[in-house]
Amino acid sequence: MAFDWSQFYEKQGGRGVRPTFEAALDGWSDGPGLAIDLGCGDGVETRELAERGWHVLAIDSDPGVDDRVREGLDTEASSRVETRCATFEGLGELPRADLVYAGFALPFCDPTSFPYLWADIRDAIEPGGLFAGELFGPHDEWYGRPGMNFHDRAGVEAMLTGLDVLRLVEDDRRGMSFEGPKHWHVFHIVARA
């Protein structure tokens, strides 16, 4: 399945930070640390973190990731951002981090690679650190699309075993997508290691 990510990011222009991201920051009581923004897309959350003093590794498969993420950042905030252009399947090892954020990104990892990516994410989260992001469920209209992974509630809960789940909201409803109206089945997750 091929998405035109650059066009998608342009249409997302002007959006605010996502609620799952806000919930993660609400659950973080320490000062700024190191964050990884997986599938950072339009860079909204990366910029928010950098402006709050976090150091951020922003990863996306779109070649325009560096310019897009740094747009509008001052020199000081920009100096706290490192970008990497990579797919989930070719990502390699992640550094240890206080926050791993993956907003609506993980479902676009090939299902055969996803268990390895999830293991790498779990390994990257420092003790007391947070994971925040979304996974898609089997009622999602895109279920079965090649190159995407989907999980039922029992599977999501199993993946979170050993983490302190601060938020697990299941959203199963009609809504809009980049391609127009669709049925969403999404698990919004915030969990502490």
Secondary structure, 3 states (H helix, E strand, C coil): CCCCHHHHHHHCCCCCCCHHHHHHHHCCCCCCCEEEEECCCCCHHHHHHHHCCCEEEEEECCCCHHHHHHCCCCHHHHCCEEEEECCCCCCCCCCCEEEEEECCCHHHCCCCCHHHHHHHHHHHEEEEEEEEEEEECCCCCCCCCCCCCCCCHHHHHHHCCCCEEEEEEEEEEEEEECCEEEEEEEEEEEEEC
